[in-house]
Amino acid sequence: MVNYVPWSNNWEQFAPEHLVDGDLSTYIHTQSISAQKPFIFTVDMGKEITANRMYVNTQPRQDYRYPKDFQLYGSLDGENFFKIGDYTDVPIISNNRIVVDFELTKFRYYRMIVTKSSNNYIIIGRLCYY
């Protein structure tokens, strides 16, 4: 993760592993992000998948902190990344979730470059593909 310093420097409570632990009660929680200081992270899913939709769950409260502007990349080998999509002003839908669609794509690794949040920083509990 690039530019990841958890809220209040609390590495235990907001550990990067929470992004992929499958537990919706744990989160990553960034400090301020912007186009000048993007939040960049890459995840190895352990196997290739084919998907055309991504879900991102934020915290289940009224003051959602979710990615609004971001680029999504995929890779089969973790070294050569290709752009899956550019997303701007992504809205939140029910169940504290954002959803983005893209062409059916095969990848094992994904990289997300977040340049704008709904409210200064982001809180992500889960990110998954279908």
Secondary structure, DSSP 8 states (H G I E B T S, - for coil): -BS---GGG-TTTT-GGGGGS--TT--EE-----SSS-EEEEEEEEEEEEEEEEEEE--SSSS---EEEEEEEEESSSSSEEEEEEE-S---BTTTEEEEEEEEEEEEEEEEEEEEESSSS-EESEEEE-
